[in-house]
Amino acid sequence: MYEYKTEVLYTKTKWTTDKAEESDILELNDLFNERSQEGWELVTYSYMSTSLQFKGATLITFKREK
């Protein structure tokens, strides 16, 4: 049996191209590494753009055994 954890990671710029702020990538890596240390495994992620022209977010789901 697993338990799941979903988080939203907001980005500083909207990723409409292959360009992303390096700080956003570092923050994403930090989140993955922190959750990995806690025993969480990445299950899925989905980029969610907003109606604003300069922001977006990534919905990230992790799992681990209970």
All heavy atoms as TSV, in Angstrom:
chain	resi	resn	atom	element	x	y	z
A	1	MET	N	N	0.844	-1.169	0.000
A	1	MET	CA	C	0.000	0.000	0.000
A	1	MET	C	C	0.895	1.238	0.000
A	1	MET	O	O	1.942	1.245	0.622
A	1	MET	CB	C	-0.923	0.004	1.211
A	1	MET	CG	C	-1.869	1.164	1.159
A	1	MET	SD	S	-3.235	1.100	2.323
A	1	MET	CE	C	-4.161	-0.266	1.701
A	2	TYR	N	N	0.429	2.277	-0.704
A	2	TYR	CA	C	1.193	3.517	-0.821
A	2	TYR	C	C	0.418	4.690	-0.234
A	2	TYR	O	O	-0.801	4.674	-0.146
A	2	TYR	CB	C	1.473	3.833	-2.294
A	2	TYR	CG	C	2.364	2.835	-2.971
A	2	TYR	CD1	C	1.838	1.855	-3.796
A	2	TYR	CD2	C	3.736	2.878	-2.798
A	2	TYR	CE1	C	2.651	0.938	-4.427
A	2	TYR	CE2	C	4.561	1.969	-3.429
A	2	TYR	CZ	C	4.020	1.004	-4.236
A	2	TYR	OH	O	4.832	0.097	-4.860
A	3	GLU	N	N	1.159	5.716	0.125
A	3	GLU	CA	C	0.564	7.006	0.428
A	3	GLU	C	C	1.097	7.986	-0.610
A	3	GLU	O	O	2.194	7.799	-1.140
A	3	GLU	CB	C	0.878	7.468	1.855
A	3	GLU	CG	C	2.338	7.706	2.145
A	3	GLU	CD	C	2.565	8.188	3.572
A	3	GLU	OE1	O	1.755	8.987	4.074
A	3	GLU	OE2	O	3.550	7.763	4.174
A	4	TYR	N	N	0.308	8.996	-0.918
A	4	TYR	CA	C	0.657	9.942	-1.976
A	4	TYR	C	C	0.725	11.352	-1.415
A	4	TYR	O	O	0.045	11.694	-0.449
A	4	TYR	CB	C	-0.372	9.882	-3.104
A	4	TYR	CG	C	-0.332	8.556	-3.823
A	4	TYR	CD1	C	-1.083	7.483	-3.377
A	4	TYR	CD2	C	0.472	8.379	-4.931
A	4	TYR	CE1	C	-1.036	6.251	-4.026
A	4	TYR	CE2	C	0.530	7.157	-5.586
A	4	TYR	CZ	C	-0.231	6.101	-5.132
A	4	TYR	OH	O	-0.174	4.892	-5.764
A	5	LYS	N	N	1.564	12.159	-2.043
A	5	LYS	CA	C	1.734	13.555	-1.642
A	5	LYS	C	C	1.800	14.376	-2.920
A	5	LYS	O	O	2.593	14.074	-3.814
A	5	LYS	CB	C	3.030	13.697	-0.843
A	5	LYS	CG	C	3.379	15.097	-0.455
A	5	LYS	CD	C	4.712	15.111	0.292
A	5	LYS	CE	C	5.000	16.478	0.834
A	5	LYS	NZ	N	5.213	16.449	2.269
A	6	THR	N	N	0.965	15.395	-3.017
A	6	THR	CA	C	0.962	16.267	-4.186
A	6	THR	C	C	1.351	17.671	-3.762
A	6	THR	O	O	0.886	18.164	-2.731
A	6	THR	CB	C	-0.428	16.273	-4.857
A	6	THR	OG1	O	-0.740	14.930	-5.239
A	6	THR	CG2	C	-0.439	17.161	-6.082
A	7	GLU	N	N	2.211	18.284	-4.541
A	7	GLU	CA	C	2.675	19.636	-4.255
A	7	GLU	C	C	2.580	20.485	-5.509
A	7	GLU	O	O	2.630	19.976	-6.624
A	7	GLU	CB	C	4.129	19.615	-3.784
A	7	GLU	CG	C	4.324	18.838	-2.506
A	7	GLU	CD	C	5.728	18.967	-1.952
A	7	GLU	OE1	O	6.312	20.066	-2.022
A	7	GLU	OE2	O	6.236	17.953	-1.463
A	8	VAL	N	N	2.466	21.792	-5.303
A	8	VAL	CA	C	2.482	22.742	-6.408
A	8	VAL	C	C	3.751	23.567	-6.283
A	8	VAL	O	O	4.019	24.146	-5.232
A	8	VAL	CB	C	1.247	23.670	-6.372
A	8	VAL	CG1	C	1.324	24.703	-7.486
A	8	VAL	CG2	C	-0.028	22.858	-6.479
A	9	LEU	N	N	4.541	23.580	-7.337
A	9	LEU	CA	C	5.764	24.375	-7.373
A	9	LEU	C	C	5.545	25.508	-8.376
A	9	LEU	O	O	5.362	25.255	-9.566
A	9	LEU	CB	C	6.955	23.508	-7.785
A	9	LEU	CG	C	8.302	24.208	-7.825
A	9	LEU	CD1	C	8.723	24.637	-6.424
A	9	LEU	CD2	C	9.350	23.299	-8.421
A	10	TYR	N	N	5.499	26.738	-7.885
A	10	TYR	CA	C	5.278	27.894	-8.751
A	10	TYR	C	C	6.580	28.311	-9.411
A	10	TYR	O	O	7.637	28.305	-8.770
A	10	TYR	CB	C	4.687	29.056	-7.948
A	10	TYR	CG	C	3.304	28.740	-7.449
A	10	TYR	CD1	C	3.104	28.264	-6.161
A	10	TYR	CD2	C	2.209	28.876	-8.282
A	10	TYR	CE1	C	1.836	27.942	-5.712
A	10	TYR	CE2	C	0.935	28.547	-7.838
A	10	TYR	CZ	C	0.762	28.089	-6.557
A	10	TYR	OH	O	-0.494	27.760	-6.113
A	11	THR	N	N	6.519	28.643	-10.673
A	11	THR	CA	C	7.696	29.089	-11.407
A	11	THR	C	C	7.680	30.610	-11.509
A	11	THR	O	O	6.625	31.234	-11.476
A	11	THR	CB	C	7.733	28.469	-12.818
A	11	THR	OG1	O	6.532	28.812	-13.501
A	11	THR	CG2	C	7.872	26.976	-12.750
A	12	LYS	N	N	8.856	31.168	-11.647
A	12	LYS	CA	C	8.978	32.618	-11.711
A	12	LYS	C	C	8.623	33.162	-13.084
A	12	LYS	O	O	8.217	34.293	-13.231
A	12	LYS	CB	C	10.378	33.032	-11.305
A	12	LYS	CG	C	10.629	32.759	-9.827
A	12	LYS	CD	C	12.102	32.783	-9.495
A	12	LYS	CE	C	12.369	32.267	-8.114
A	12	LYS	NZ	N	11.985	30.893	-7.894
A	13	THR	N	N	8.783	32.332	-14.104
A	13	THR	CA	C	8.409	32.740	-15.460
A	13	THR	C	C	7.552	31.652	-16.082
A	13	THR	O	O	7.646	30.490	-15.714
A	13	THR	CB	C	9.643	32.960	-16.357
A	13	THR	OG1	O	10.395	31.756	-16.397
A	13	THR	CG2	C	10.503	34.091	-15.854
A	14	LYS	N	N	6.735	32.034	-17.025
A	14	LYS	CA	C	5.880	31.082	-17.732
A	14	LYS	C	C	6.739	30.333	-18.745
A	14	LYS	O	O	7.434	30.943	-19.553
A	14	LYS	CB	C	4.755	31.842	-18.424
A	14	LYS	CG	C	3.671	30.978	-18.966
A	14	LYS	CD	C	2.536	31.850	-19.461
A	14	LYS	CE	C	1.409	31.002	-19.959
A	14	LYS	NZ	N	0.290	31.830	-20.409
A	15	TRP	N	N	6.699	29.011	-18.714
A	15	TRP	CA	C	7.523	28.201	-19.613
A	15	TRP	C	C	6.770	27.957	-20.915
A	15	TRP	O	O	6.179	26.916	-21.124
A	15	TRP	CB	C	7.885	26.875	-18.968
A	15	TRP	CG	C	8.740	26.999	-17.753
A	15	TRP	CD1	C	9.297	28.120	-17.223
A	15	TRP	CD2	C	9.132	25.940	-16.886
A	15	TRP	NE1	N	9.999	27.842	-16.097
A	15	TRP	CE2	C	9.915	26.498	-15.858
A	15	TRP	CE3	C	8.884	24.582	-16.868
A	15	TRP	CZ2	C	10.465	25.737	-14.842
A	15	TRP	CZ3	C	9.422	23.822	-15.853
A	15	TRP	CH2	C	10.213	24.394	-14.856
A	16	THR	N	N	6.791	28.918	-21.800
A	16	THR	CA	C	6.096	28.767	-23.069
A	16	THR	C	C	7.036	28.274	-24.159
A	16	THR	O	O	6.604	27.931	-25.238
A	16	THR	CB	C	5.462	30.092	-23.520
A	16	THR	OG1	O	6.484	31.099	-23.569
A	16	THR	CG2	C	4.370	30.518	-22.550
A	17	THR	N	N	8.308	28.265	-23.874
A	17	THR	CA	C	9.301	27.765	-24.826
A	17	THR	C	C	10.190	26.791	-24.083
A	17	THR	O	O	9.893	26.392	-22.968
A	17	THR	CB	C	10.147	28.918	-25.397
A	17	THR	OG1	O	10.920	29.481	-24.330
A	17	THR	CG2	C	9.282	30.005	-26.015
A	18	ASP	N	N	11.312	26.447	-24.685
A	18	ASP	CA	C	12.249	25.548	-24.014
A	18	ASP	C	C	13.128	26.285	-23.017
A	18	ASP	O	O	14.045	25.717	-22.463
A	18	ASP	CB	C	13.100	24.802	-25.044
A	18	ASP	CG	C	13.943	25.732	-25.894
A	18	ASP	OD1	O	13.718	26.959	-25.844
A	18	ASP	OD2	O	14.807	25.234	-26.623
A	19	LYS	N	N	12.844	27.562	-22.781
A	19	LYS	CA	C	13.641	28.355	-21.852
A	19	LYS	C	C	13.009	28.323	-20.466
A	19	LYS	O	O	11.806	28.438	-20.327
A	19	LYS	CB	C	13.739	29.800	-22.336
A	19	LYS	CG	C	14.435	29.936	-23.669
A	19	LYS	CD	C	14.423	31.358	-24.129
A	19	LYS	CE	C	15.033	31.424	-25.530
A	19	LYS	NZ	N	14.932	32.751	-26.092
A	20	ALA	N	N	13.829	28.164	-19.467
A	20	ALA	CA	C	13.369	28.196	-18.080
A	20	ALA	C	C	14.422	28.917	-17.262
A	20	ALA	O	O	15.612	28.860	-17.570
A	20	ALA	CB	C	13.167	26.783	-17.544
A	21	GLU	N	N	13.972	29.603	-16.247
A	21	GLU	CA	C	14.906	30.281	-15.350
A	21	GLU	C	C	15.745	29.232	-14.625
A	21	GLU	O	O	15.213	28.221	-14.162
A	21	GLU	CB	C	14.136	31.106	-14.314
A	21	GLU	CG	C	13.355	32.253	-14.885
A	21	GLU	CD	C	14.209	33.470	-15.138
A	21	GLU	OE1	O	15.168	33.703	-14.377
A	21	GLU	OE2	O	13.911	34.183	-16.105
A	22	GLU	N	N	17.027	29.465	-14.527
A	22	GLU	CA	C	17.892	28.510	-13.839
A	22	GLU	C	C	17.477	28.350	-12.379
A	22	GLU	O	O	17.542	27.254	-11.826
A	22	GLU	CB	C	19.357	28.939	-13.917
A	22	GLU	CG	C	20.275	27.893	-13.343
A	22	GLU	CD	C	21.744	28.143	-13.653
A	22	GLU	OE1	O	22.041	28.853	-14.614
A	22	GLU	OE2	O	22.566	27.604	-12.901
A	23	SER	N	N	16.991	29.420	-11.769
A	23	SER	CA	C	16.563	29.334	-10.371
A	23	SER	C	C	15.361	28.400	-10.222
A	23	SER	O	O	15.232	27.703	-9.213
A	23	SER	CB	C	16.240	30.722	-9.821
A	23	SER	OG	O	15.181	31.316	-10.546
A	24	ASP	N	N	14.471	28.368	-11.232
A	24	ASP	CA	C	13.338	27.442	-11.192
A	24	ASP	C	C	13.817	25.995	-11.261
A	24	ASP	O	O	13.302	25.123	-10.561
A	24	ASP	CB	C	12.368	27.702	-12.349
A	24	ASP	CG	C	11.580	28.990	-12.188
A	24	ASP	OD1	O	11.367	29.413	-11.029
A	24	ASP	OD2	O	11.165	29.560	-13.208
A	25	ILE	N	N	14.797	25.740	-12.097
A	25	ILE	CA	C	15.338	24.386	-12.242
A	25	ILE	C	C	16.022	23.951	-10.951
A	25	ILE	O	O	15.849	22.822	-10.493
A	25	ILE	CB	C	16.297	24.305	-13.439
A	25	ILE	CG1	C	15.500	24.520	-14.733
A	25	ILE	CG2	C	17.043	22.979	-13.467
A	25	ILE	CD1	C	16.343	24.722	-15.959
A	26	LEU	N	N	16.785	24.849	-10.350
A	26	LEU	CA	C	17.450	24.537	-9.084
A	26	LEU	C	C	16.427	24.247	-7.988
A	26	LEU	O	O	16.597	23.321	-7.193
A	26	LEU	CB	C	18.375	25.677	-8.664
A	26	LEU	CG	C	19.601	25.886	-9.546
A	26	LEU	CD1	C	20.349	27.153	-9.121
A	26	LEU	CD2	C	20.523	24.681	-9.507
A	27	GLU	N	N	15.343	25.030	-7.952
A	27	GLU	CA	C	14.297	24.814	-6.951
A	27	GLU	C	C	13.616	23.457	-7.160
A	27	GLU	O	O	13.328	22.738	-6.201
A	27	GLU	CB	C	13.263	25.934	-7.039
A	27	GLU	CG	C	12.288	25.957	-5.906
A	27	GLU	CD	C	11.373	27.174	-5.949
A	27	GLU	OE1	O	11.624	28.128	-6.706
A	27	GLU	OE2	O	10.377	27.142	-5.187
A	28	LEU	N	N	13.387	23.087	-8.415
A	28	LEU	CA	C	12.796	21.795	-8.733
A	28	LEU	C	C	13.717	20.658	-8.304
A	28	LEU	O	O	13.292	19.695	-7.671
A	28	LEU	CB	C	12.493	21.714	-10.226
A	28	LEU	CG	C	11.763	20.497	-10.741
A	28	LEU	CD1	C	10.398	20.360	-10.079
A	28	LEU	CD2	C	11.607	20.571	-12.253
A	29	ASN	N	N	15.003	20.772	-8.615
A	29	ASN	CA	C	15.983	19.758	-8.199
A	29	ASN	C	C	16.037	19.635	-6.681
A	29	ASN	O	O	16.099	18.527	-6.141
A	29	ASN	CB	C	17.372	20.084	-8.746
A	29	ASN	CG	C	17.499	19.785	-10.209
A	29	ASN	OD1	O	16.742	19.010	-10.774
A	29	ASN	ND2	N	18.469	20.415	-10.842
A	30	ASP	N	N	16.020	20.767	-5.999
A	30	ASP	CA	C	16.046	20.749	-4.532
A	30	ASP	C	C	14.821	20.020	-3.974
A	30	ASP	O	O	14.940	19.216	-3.049
A	30	ASP	CB	C	16.102	22.167	-3.963
A	30	ASP	CG	C	17.452	22.833	-4.164
A	30	ASP	OD1	O	18.433	22.122	-4.477
A	30	ASP	OD2	O	17.521	24.067	-3.999
A	31	LEU	N	N	13.653	20.301	-4.556
A	31	LEU	CA	C	12.430	19.638	-4.100
A	31	LEU	C	C	12.524	18.130	-4.306
A	31	LEU	O	O	12.231	17.351	-3.402
A	31	LEU	CB	C	11.207	20.192	-4.835
A	31	LEU	CG	C	9.886	19.506	-4.509
A	31	LEU	CD1	C	9.494	19.719	-3.045
A	31	LEU	CD2	C	8.791	19.993	-5.444
A	32	PHE	N	N	12.947	17.699	-5.499
A	32	PHE	CA	C	13.081	16.261	-5.775
A	32	PHE	C	C	14.063	15.602	-4.819
A	32	PHE	O	O	13.810	14.513	-4.301
A	32	PHE	CB	C	13.534	16.013	-7.209
A	32	PHE	CG	C	12.470	16.263	-8.243
A	32	PHE	CD1	C	12.814	16.434	-9.566
A	32	PHE	CD2	C	11.126	16.319	-7.912
A	32	PHE	CE1	C	11.838	16.652	-10.537
A	32	PHE	CE2	C	10.147	16.537	-8.874
A	32	PHE	CZ	C	10.513	16.708	-10.188
A	33	ASN	N	N	15.192	16.236	-4.565
A	33	ASN	CA	C	16.197	15.667	-3.674
A	33	ASN	C	C	15.711	15.611	-2.227
A	33	ASN	O	O	15.960	14.627	-1.524
A	33	ASN	CB	C	17.510	16.442	-3.780
A	33	ASN	CG	C	18.221	16.162	-5.085
A	33	ASN	OD1	O	18.229	15.038	-5.571
A	33	ASN	ND2	N	18.818	17.185	-5.664
A	34	GLU	N	N	15.004	16.645	-1.786
A	34	GLU	CA	C	14.451	16.636	-0.428
A	34	GLU	C	C	13.441	15.511	-0.253
A	34	GLU	O	O	13.476	14.777	0.736
A	34	GLU	CB	C	13.775	17.977	-0.130
A	34	GLU	CG	C	14.726	19.108	0.139
A	34	GLU	CD	C	13.993	20.440	0.304
A	34	GLU	OE1	O	12.787	20.434	0.678
A	34	GLU	OE2	O	14.617	21.475	0.051
A	35	ARG	N	N	12.522	15.391	-1.201
A	35	ARG	CA	C	11.503	14.344	-1.098
A	35	ARG	C	C	12.122	12.957	-1.204
A	35	ARG	O	O	11.688	12.023	-0.522
A	35	ARG	CB	C	10.408	14.527	-2.166
A	35	ARG	CG	C	9.609	15.797	-2.030
A	35	ARG	CD	C	8.924	15.894	-0.672
A	35	ARG	NE	N	8.383	17.224	-0.473
A	35	ARG	CZ	C	8.967	18.173	0.261
A	35	ARG	NH1	N	10.100	17.933	0.885
A	35	ARG	NH2	N	8.405	19.346	0.390
A	36	SER	N	N	13.130	12.805	-2.014
A	36	SER	CA	C	13.821	11.519	-2.140
A	36	SER	C	C	14.449	11.118	-0.805
A	36	SER	O	O	14.371	9.952	-0.403
A	36	SER	CB	C	14.890	11.618	-3.231
A	36	SER	OG	O	15.618	10.429	-3.308
A	37	GLN	N	N	15.044	12.064	-0.112
A	37	GLN	CA	C	15.638	11.794	1.200
A	37	GLN	C	C	14.568	11.366	2.207
A	37	GLN	O	O	14.866	10.632	3.150
A	37	GLN	CB	C	16.370	13.039	1.724
A	37	GLN	CG	C	17.621	13.374	0.957
A	37	GLN	CD	C	18.698	12.320	1.147
A	37	GLN	OE1	O	18.880	11.789	2.234
A	37	GLN	NE2	N	19.408	12.015	0.080
A	38	GLU	N	N	13.332	11.815	2.014
A	38	GLU	CA	C	12.223	11.459	2.898
A	38	GLU	C	C	11.554	10.148	2.483
A	38	GLU	O	O	10.584	9.722	3.102
A	38	GLU	CB	C	11.175	12.579	2.895
A	38	GLU	CG	C	11.699	13.899	3.429
A	38	GLU	CD	C	10.751	15.055	3.160
A	38	GLU	OE1	O	9.696	14.861	2.504
A	38	GLU	OE2	O	11.064	16.171	3.595
A	39	GLY	N	N	12.053	9.528	1.411
A	39	GLY	CA	C	11.504	8.256	0.961
A	39	GLY	C	C	10.431	8.367	-0.111
A	39	GLY	O	O	9.826	7.372	-0.486
A	40	TRP	N	N	10.178	9.573	-0.620
A	40	TRP	CA	C	9.167	9.769	-1.652
A	40	TRP	C	C	9.759	9.505	-3.031
A	40	TRP	O	O	10.906	9.829	-3.295
A	40	TRP	CB	C	8.621	11.193	-1.609
A	40	TRP	CG	C	7.864	11.519	-0.372
A	40	TRP	CD1	C	8.327	12.210	0.711
A	40	TRP	CD2	C	6.519	11.163	-0.068
A	40	TRP	NE1	N	7.347	12.308	1.662
A	40	TRP	CE2	C	6.221	11.678	1.208
A	40	TRP	CE3	C	5.535	10.465	-0.751
A	40	TRP	CZ2	C	4.984	11.519	1.817
A	40	TRP	CZ3	C	4.296	10.309	-0.149
A	40	TRP	CH2	C	4.024	10.829	1.122
A	41	GLU	N	N	8.944	8.945	-3.914
A	41	GLU	CA	C	9.321	8.672	-5.302
A	41	GLU	C	C	8.402	9.473	-6.209
A	41	GLU	O	O	7.186	9.520	-6.001
A	41	GLU	CB	C	9.151	7.179	-5.581
A	41	GLU	CG	C	9.445	6.779	-6.992
A	41	GLU	CD	C	9.162	5.303	-7.228
A	41	GLU	OE1	O	8.992	4.540	-6.254
A	41	GLU	OE2	O	9.085	4.922	-8.394
A	42	LEU	N	N	8.965	10.097	-7.229
A	42	LEU	CA	C	8.170	10.866	-8.175
A	42	LEU	C	C	7.226	9.945	-8.935
A	42	LEU	O	O	7.643	8.907	-9.454
A	42	LEU	CB	C	9.082	11.603	-9.168
A	42	LEU	CG	C	8.379	12.371	-10.280
A	42	LEU	CD1	C	7.608	13.552	-9.712
A	42	LEU	CD2	C	9.398	12.835	-11.312
A	43	VAL	N	N	5.959	10.306	-8.991
A	43	VAL	CA	C	4.966	9.525	-9.725
A	43	VAL	C	C	4.620	10.228	-11.031
A	43	VAL	O	O	4.672	9.645	-12.100
A	43	VAL	CB	C	3.677	9.316	-8.898
A	43	VAL	CG1	C	2.607	8.619	-9.714
A	43	VAL	CG2	C	3.980	8.541	-7.638
A	44	THR	N	N	4.265	11.500	-10.927
A	44	THR	CA	C	3.868	12.248	-12.116
A	44	THR	C	C	4.019	13.739	-11.863
A	44	THR	O	O	4.090	14.188	-10.726
A	44	THR	CB	C	2.406	11.927	-12.511
A	44	THR	OG1	O	2.111	12.545	-13.761
A	44	THR	CG2	C	1.425	12.384	-11.470
A	45	TYR	N	N	4.066	14.467	-12.948
A	45	TYR	CA	C	4.072	15.921	-12.854
A	45	TYR	C	C	3.325	16.483	-14.053
A	45	TYR	O	O	3.177	15.819	-15.077
A	45	TYR	CB	C	5.499	16.487	-12.808
A	45	TYR	CG	C	6.232	16.320	-14.121
A	45	TYR	CD1	C	6.216	17.332	-15.071
A	45	TYR	CD2	C	6.916	15.151	-14.404
A	45	TYR	CE1	C	6.859	17.170	-16.284
A	45	TYR	CE2	C	7.566	14.989	-15.607
A	45	TYR	CZ	C	7.531	16.004	-16.540
A	45	TYR	OH	O	8.171	15.831	-17.736
A	46	SER	N	N	2.819	17.686	-13.891
A	46	SER	CA	C	2.085	18.329	-14.968
A	46	SER	C	C	2.308	19.824	-14.867
A	46	SER	O	O	2.080	20.418	-13.808
A	46	SER	CB	C	0.598	18.012	-14.856
A	46	SER	OG	O	-0.115	18.675	-15.867
A	47	TYR	N	N	2.757	20.428	-15.963
A	47	TYR	CA	C	2.946	21.873	-15.982
A	47	TYR	C	C	1.598	22.546	-16.206
A	47	TYR	O	O	0.835	22.143	-17.076
A	47	TYR	CB	C	3.932	22.282	-17.075
A	47	TYR	CG	C	4.108	23.770	-17.142
A	47	TYR	CD1	C	4.783	24.435	-16.125
A	47	TYR	CD2	C	3.568	24.512	-18.176
A	47	TYR	CE1	C	4.928	25.808	-16.150
A	47	TYR	CE2	C	3.706	25.883	-18.212
A	47	TYR	CZ	C	4.393	26.527	-17.202
A	47	TYR	OH	O	4.522	27.877	-17.230
A	48	MET	N	N	1.300	23.533	-15.396
A	48	MET	CA	C	0.036	24.262	-15.504
A	48	MET	C	C	0.344	25.724	-15.783
A	48	MET	O	O	0.856	26.422	-14.909
A	48	MET	CB	C	-0.758	24.161	-14.200
A	48	MET	CG	C	-1.034	22.751	-13.751
A	48	MET	SD	S	-1.930	22.680	-12.180
A	48	MET	CE	C	-0.873	23.616	-11.085
A	49	SER	N	N	0.078	26.169	-16.985
A	49	SER	CA	C	0.272	27.592	-17.259
A	49	SER	C	C	-0.919	28.357	-16.709
A	49	SER	O	O	-2.008	27.808	-16.541
A	49	SER	CB	C	0.442	27.838	-18.753
A	49	SER	OG	O	-0.709	27.440	-19.446
A	50	THR	N	N	-0.711	29.601	-16.420
A	50	THR	CA	C	-1.789	30.433	-15.899
A	50	THR	C	C	-2.201	31.433	-16.964
A	50	THR	O	O	-1.557	31.564	-17.990
A	50	THR	CB	C	-1.336	31.184	-14.636
A	50	THR	OG1	O	-0.256	32.050	-14.997
A	50	THR	CG2	C	-0.888	30.232	-13.551
A	51	SER	N	N	-3.260	32.150	-16.700
A	51	SER	CA	C	-3.697	33.157	-17.659
A	51	SER	C	C	-2.756	34.358	-17.662
A	51	SER	O	O	-2.747	35.137	-18.601
A	51	SER	CB	C	-5.127	33.598	-17.343
A	51	SER	OG	O	-5.185	34.136	-16.042
A	52	LEU	N	N	-1.995	34.499	-16.601
A	52	LEU	CA	C	-0.998	35.576	-16.568
A	52	LEU	C	C	0.121	35.250	-17.549
A	52	LEU	O	O	0.420	34.091	-17.803
A	52	LEU	CB	C	-0.432	35.729	-15.158
A	52	LEU	CG	C	-1.441	36.044	-14.060
A	52	LEU	CD1	C	-0.753	36.033	-12.709
A	52	LEU	CD2	C	-2.102	37.381	-14.306
A	53	GLN	N	N	0.744	36.242	-18.070
A	53	GLN	CA	C	1.772	36.028	-19.082
A	53	GLN	C	C	3.147	35.716	-18.483
A	53	GLN	O	O	4.066	35.412	-19.216
A	53	GLN	CB	C	1.888	37.265	-19.979
A	53	GLN	CG	C	0.673	37.480	-20.837
A	53	GLN	CD	C	0.419	36.302	-21.762
A	53	GLN	OE1	O	1.327	35.806	-22.406
A	53	GLN	NE2	N	-0.806	35.827	-21.799
A	54	PHE	N	N	3.278	35.759	-17.177
A	54	PHE	CA	C	4.618	35.641	-16.608
A	54	PHE	C	C	4.771	34.592	-15.519
A	54	PHE	O	O	5.828	34.475	-14.921
A	54	PHE	CB	C	5.095	36.992	-16.071
A	54	PHE	CG	C	4.178	37.562	-15.037
A	54	PHE	CD1	C	4.363	37.295	-13.700
A	54	PHE	CD2	C	3.121	38.365	-15.427
A	54	PHE	CE1	C	3.520	37.812	-12.747
A	54	PHE	CE2	C	2.273	38.895	-14.465
A	54	PHE	CZ	C	2.465	38.627	-13.132
A	55	LYS	N	N	3.741	33.818	-15.225
A	55	LYS	CA	C	3.854	32.812	-14.173
A	55	LYS	C	C	3.264	31.495	-14.612
A	55	LYS	O	O	2.423	31.430	-15.491
A	55	LYS	CB	C	3.142	33.265	-12.903
A	55	LYS	CG	C	3.967	34.163	-12.032
A	55	LYS	CD	C	3.374	34.206	-10.663
A	55	LYS	CE	C	4.400	34.710	-9.696
A	55	LYS	NZ	N	3.936	34.712	-8.346
A	56	GLY	N	N	3.684	30.442	-13.962
A	56	GLY	CA	C	3.143	29.117	-14.186
A	56	GLY	C	C	3.376	28.288	-12.940
A	56	GLY	O	O	3.923	28.766	-11.950
A	57	ALA	N	N	2.984	27.031	-12.989
A	57	ALA	CA	C	3.180	26.156	-11.846
A	57	ALA	C	C	3.271	24.716	-12.332
A	57	ALA	O	O	2.780	24.386	-13.406
A	57	ALA	CB	C	2.018	26.292	-10.862
A	58	THR	N	N	3.915	23.897	-11.527
A	58	THR	CA	C	4.023	22.483	-11.824
A	58	THR	C	C	3.363	21.707	-10.689
A	58	THR	O	O	3.685	21.924	-9.518
A	58	THR	CB	C	5.492	22.048	-11.971
A	58	THR	OG1	O	6.111	22.862	-12.979
A	58	THR	CG2	C	5.605	20.611	-12.373
A	59	LEU	N	N	2.429	20.848	-11.040
A	59	LEU	CA	C	1.758	19.977	-10.079
A	59	LEU	C	C	2.557	18.681	-10.038
A	59	LEU	O	O	2.737	18.018	-11.060
A	59	LEU	CB	C	0.323	19.709	-10.536
A	59	LEU	CG	C	-0.562	18.926	-9.596
A	59	LEU	CD1	C	-0.812	19.723	-8.318
A	59	LEU	CD2	C	-1.875	18.606	-10.281
A	60	ILE	N	N	3.074	18.326	-8.856
A	60	ILE	CA	C	3.990	17.199	-8.714
A	60	ILE	C	C	3.426	16.218	-7.700
A	60	ILE	O	O	3.020	16.625	-6.595
A	60	ILE	CB	C	5.367	17.686	-8.224
A	60	ILE	CG1	C	5.900	18.754	-9.179
A	60	ILE	CG2	C	6.351	16.541	-8.101
A	60	ILE	CD1	C	7.050	19.553	-8.612
A	61	THR	N	N	3.391	14.933	-8.046
A	61	THR	CA	C	2.881	13.914	-7.139
A	61	THR	C	C	3.974	12.886	-6.843
A	61	THR	O	O	4.641	12.404	-7.757
A	61	THR	CB	C	1.656	13.208	-7.730
A	61	THR	OG1	O	0.660	14.189	-8.029
A	61	THR	CG2	C	1.084	12.175	-6.758
A	62	PHE	N	N	4.126	12.593	-5.554
A	62	PHE	CA	C	5.096	11.610	-5.075
A	62	PHE	C	C	4.347	10.467	-4.399
A	62	PHE	O	O	3.202	10.627	-3.965
A	62	PHE	CB	C	6.034	12.247	-4.042
A	62	PHE	CG	C	6.837	13.397	-4.548
A	62	PHE	CD1	C	6.382	14.698	-4.399
A	62	PHE	CD2	C	8.056	13.191	-5.169
A	62	PHE	CE1	C	7.114	15.774	-4.841
A	62	PHE	CE2	C	8.801	14.260	-5.609
A	62	PHE	CZ	C	8.342	15.552	-5.456
A	63	LYS	N	N	5.010	9.318	-4.252
A	63	LYS	CA	C	4.441	8.204	-3.484
A	63	LYS	C	C	5.540	7.551	-2.665
A	63	LYS	O	O	6.723	7.680	-2.979
A	63	LYS	CB	C	3.774	7.174	-4.399
A	63	LYS	CG	C	4.755	6.290	-5.144
A	63	LYS	CD	C	4.040	5.197	-5.911
A	63	LYS	CE	C	5.060	4.301	-6.602
A	63	LYS	NZ	N	4.449	3.223	-7.345
A	64	ARG	N	N	5.120	6.876	-1.608
A	64	ARG	CA	C	6.017	6.028	-0.812
A	64	ARG	C	C	5.181	4.976	-0.131
A	64	ARG	O	O	3.972	5.131	0.045
A	64	ARG	CB	C	6.832	6.841	0.182
A	64	ARG	CG	C	6.057	7.415	1.329
A	64	ARG	CD	C	6.969	8.177	2.271
A	64	ARG	NE	N	6.195	8.836	3.320
A	64	ARG	CZ	C	6.696	9.702	4.164
A	64	ARG	NH1	N	7.966	10.033	4.103
A	64	ARG	NH2	N	5.936	10.250	5.082
A	65	GLU	N	N	5.841	3.893	0.265
A	65	GLU	CA	C	5.140	2.823	0.960
A	65	GLU	C	C	4.753	3.290	2.351
A	65	GLU	O	O	5.480	4.027	2.996
A	65	GLU	CB	C	6.009	1.577	1.034
A	65	GLU	CG	C	6.177	0.906	-0.303
A	65	GLU	CD	C	6.832	-0.454	-0.217
A	65	GLU	OE1	O	6.633	-1.135	0.803
A	65	GLU	OE2	O	7.520	-0.810	-1.167
A	66	LYS	N	N	3.568	2.841	2.784
A	66	LYS	CA	C	3.095	3.185	4.143
A	66	LYS	C	C	3.838	2.374	5.160
A	66	LYS	O	O	4.217	1.273	4.967
A	66	LYS	CB	C	1.611	2.908	4.263
A	66	LYS	CG	C	0.782	4.038	3.736
A	66	LYS	CD	C	-0.665	3.799	4.140
A	66	LYS	CE	C	-1.451	5.062	3.930
A	66	LYS	NZ	N	-2.807	4.942	4.363
